[in-house]
Amino acid sequence: MTKTVLLAAAATMILAGATMTAPAPSQAGTMAGMSCKDAAKAEYPDDRKMRHEYKKSCKEAWKMHGGKTGMMGKFKLRKDS
């Protein structure tokens, strides 16, 4: 039983360390005020395919949260002349 508890504790520590060091793709670019493209280049400078995937997920998350204008960005304002 002691061996099982120690193994479970070690696995928990490994998982906790892995999740704490990896920032969420959707927050990495927006937190620093960068575009998704710039954030992708900073995260994966040498891997073009990973940059593409990162940029796609970042853009998708950005659109899900309303983009620049929030929830009202879905509605177009009409100018009355």
DOGU-420361 format. One record per residue (C-alpha): x, y, z. Coordinates in Angstrom, 1 decimal. Example, Ala and Ser with C-alpha at 12.3 -4.5 7.8 and 13.67 -1.06 7.14 Angstrom:
2
(rodo (12.3 -4.5 7.8))
(rodo (13.7 -1.1 7.1))
//
This chain:
81
(rodo (0.0 0.0 0.0))
(rodo (2.9 2.4 0.7))
(rodo (4.3 1.8 -2.7))
(rodo (0.9 2.7 -4.3))
(rodo (0.6 5.9 -2.3))
(rodo (4.2 6.9 -3.2))
(rodo (3.6 6.2 -6.9))
(rodo (0.3 8.1 -6.9))
(rodo (2.1 11.1 -5.2))
(rodo (4.9 11.1 -7.7))
(rodo (2.4 11.0 -10.7))
(rodo (0.5 13.9 -9.2))
(rodo (3.7 15.9 -8.8))
(rodo (4.7 15.3 -12.4))
(rodo (1.2 16.3 -13.7))
(rodo (1.1 19.3 -11.6))
(rodo (4.5 20.5 -12.8))
(rodo (3.5 19.9 -16.4))
(rodo (0.3 21.9 -16.2))
(rodo (1.9 24.8 -14.3))
(rodo (4.7 25.4 -16.8))
(rodo (2.6 25.4 -20.0))
(rodo (0.5 28.5 -20.6))
(rodo (-2.8 28.2 -22.3))
(rodo (-2.5 29.0 -26.0))
(rodo (-5.4 31.3 -26.0))
(rodo (-3.9 33.5 -23.2))
(rodo (-0.3 33.6 -24.3))
(rodo (-0.7 36.2 -27.0))
(rodo (-3.5 38.3 -25.5))
(rodo (-1.8 38.7 -22.1))
(rodo (1.3 40.3 -23.6))
(rodo (-0.7 42.4 -26.1))
(rodo (0.7 40.5 -29.0))
(rodo (-1.1 39.2 -32.0))
(rodo (-1.7 35.5 -32.4))
(rodo (0.9 35.4 -35.1))
(rodo (3.6 37.0 -32.9))
(rodo (2.7 34.8 -30.0))
(rodo (3.1 31.7 -32.2))
(rodo (6.5 32.9 -33.5))
(rodo (7.6 33.4 -29.9))
(rodo (6.4 30.0 -28.8))
(rodo (7.7 28.0 -31.8))
(rodo (10.4 29.9 -33.6))
(rodo (11.7 26.9 -35.7))
(rodo (8.6 24.8 -36.3))
(rodo (6.3 26.2 -39.0))
(rodo (3.6 23.5 -38.6))
(rodo (3.3 24.0 -34.8))
(rodo (3.2 27.8 -35.3))
(rodo (0.3 27.3 -37.7))
(rodo (-1.7 25.1 -35.2))
(rodo (-0.9 27.5 -32.3))
(rodo (-2.1 30.5 -34.3))
(rodo (-5.3 28.7 -35.3))
(rodo (-6.1 27.8 -31.7))
(rodo (-5.3 31.3 -30.5))
(rodo (-7.6 32.9 -33.1))
(rodo (-10.4 30.5 -32.4))
(rodo (-10.2 31.2 -28.6))
(rodo (-10.0 35.0 -29.4))
(rodo (-13.2 34.7 -31.5))
(rodo (-15.0 32.7 -28.8))
(rodo (-14.3 35.4 -26.2))
(rodo (-15.8 38.1 -28.4))
(rodo (-12.7 39.5 -30.0))
(rodo (-12.0 43.2 -29.6))
(rodo (-15.5 44.4 -29.2))
(rodo (-16.9 41.8 -26.9))
(rodo (-20.4 40.2 -27.4))
(rodo (-21.6 43.3 -29.2))
(rodo (-19.1 42.7 -32.0))
(rodo (-21.6 40.3 -33.6))
(rodo (-24.1 43.1 -34.3))
(rodo (-23.4 45.7 -37.0))
(rodo (-24.3 49.2 -36.2))
(rodo (-26.3 51.1 -38.9))
(rodo (-25.5 54.7 -39.6))
(rodo (-28.5 56.8 -40.1))
(rodo (-27.9 59.7 -42.5))
//
